[in-house]
């Protein structure tokens, strides 16, 4: 008997995940902050992977939440993350589930995230694909 398993970054899972957020008319945006001494590319990648996995699990369980963007500021030792969710409690639970509770959470922030990203320095990557 063969079983197939979808990874959190598969196109099918990503589509379901985005679609659940698209149908949520009461989604608000929240800014989470983490203060991290010795912030590195690797530590950011590790945190984002944990947060993405926790958000995917919560969404698959019927609580839509999505990490939309992260911004690392190594000179200030801070990582910011913008989440889309129905409440602050959902974002807090997602961060805790990921094992990286936020130090600060600002509610109902304005988020304007352009489809085509322009960055200084390194390239920007997306964590989902359009089917």
Buried (B, 14 or more C-beta within 10 A) or exposed (E): EEEEEEEBBEEEBBBBBBEBBEEBEEBBBBBBBBEBEEBEEEBBEEBBBBBBBBBBBBBBEEBBBBBBBBEBEBEEEBBBBBBBBBBBEBBBBBBEBBEBBBEEBBEEEEEEEEEEEEEEEEEEEEBBEEE
